[in-house]
């Protein structure tokens, strides 16, 4: 993974704040965007993804965690791909899942992005979720290049 400057850190005091961040991102994402959702179990990655997907689609959609299916897709033109790569055993499995092609045309939300290995897109935005306040609250740090830094100015 190439070195990415830390853009900013936001405190997410409760689940509603994480949901609102997902809604805000739904207005920012576009085809070809890859969001790398990093952080420990329970830090808010899936909750954020669920909120973004529902807001982007404009409807209440069943958005299960893709832990067992590995990838869930939603909508059309552009599709949203939500992937949980925790169970991948080798980065080459990214190709078998079709993620390498999805990175070019879809909006991709990737949990456990370190499993991508060298397949991590250079222009991806990393959202690093962490637990704070003894696990009662969350925090997210954005790591990105100049293009995403400009797009995130309004957050």
N, C-alpha and C positions, 0 to 999 in steps of 0.2 A: 504494500500500500504506500503510495507516495505521501510525502509529508504534506499535511494540510493545515493551514492556519486556523486557530480557534477563532470563530467569529463572535460568538457570544454564548452566554449561559442563561437559561430561564428557569426560575423556580416554578414548580407545578405543585401547589399545596394540596390538591385533591384530584379526584378522578375527573371532576368537571373541567378543571384547568387543562388536563391532558386531552380531554374530548374537544375543548375549544381550540387547542393547538391543531388538532387534526382537521377541524373545520377550516381554520385559516390556511392550512397547507393545501386543502382541496382547491382553493382558489389560485394557488401558485403553481401547481404541478402541470406539466405538459408532456406530450408524447416524447419518449426517449429519456425521461427523468428516472434516475435510480436513487432511492432513499435507502441507505444502509442503516438499519435499526439495531444498534448495539446496546448491550447492557445485560445485567443478570435477570434471571427469572423473577417475575413480579415487579419489574421496574416500569412497566407501562407501554412496552413496545406494541403488543397486540391491541391494547385499548386505543392507542394512537392510530394504528392502522385501520381498525374497525371504524373509528370516527371519520377518518379521511375518506375511506371508501364510501360510506353512507352519504357523506356530504357531497362528494364528487358525483355520485349517482343521483342525488336528489331524492332518495327514498330510503325507507327503513328496510334494509337488506339483511338477511341472515349472513353473518360474517364469522364463521367459526375459525378457530386457530388452525392453521395448516400444519400443525405438528405431525400428524399422521399421514396426511395426503401429500405433504411437502409443498404443493403449490395449489392455490385456488385462483381462479380468474373471474373477473367481473366486467360487465358492460361490453361495449363495442366501440371501436373507433374513437378514442383509443381504449384498448383494454387496460384493466388494472390487474397486475399479477402480484399476489401476496404469497411470499415464500417463507417457509421456516426451514432452514437448512441444518438444524441441529443434528438430524440423523444421517447427514451425508458422511460418507467415509472417505471420499476422495474428491478433490475439486473437479476432476473430469466428469463427474456425475452432473455438473451444471449443464454440460452440453446435452446429455441424455434428457434432461428436463426441458430443454429448449430455452433456458434463460438467456443464453448468449444472444439469441435472435430477439427475444423479448426486450432486451436492454436497448435495442435500436428503435423499436416502434411503440412499445407499451410504457405505462407508468409502472415501475417495479418497486415494491416495498419488500425489503429483504431482511428477515430476522436471522441472527447468527451469521453475519456477513464474513466473518473470518474464515468460514468454510469455503468461500469462493476462491481463496488462494489468489493466483495470478489473474483470475477472471474478474476481479473487482474493477468496474469501470473507473477510469481516471477522473471523469467529471461528476462522479457521484457525490451526493451530500450525505455525510455521516451524522446521524443524530445519536449521541451517546447518552442513554438514559441511566440514571443512578438513583438509588434510594437515599433519602435524607431523613433527618428527624427520627432516627431509629426505625426507619421503614414506614413512617406515617405519611411522608411526603415524597415527592420525586423532584428530580432536576434533569434538565436536558441541555447538553452542550452541542452546539453546531460546529462541525469541522468541514470546511469546504474551500473551493477555489474562488477566484474573483467573480465568475458568473453567478454562482449561488449567493455570494456575499451581497451582490447588488440586489438580487431578487428578495433577499431576506431583510432588507433595510426597513420595510414597512411593518415588520412584526414587533 
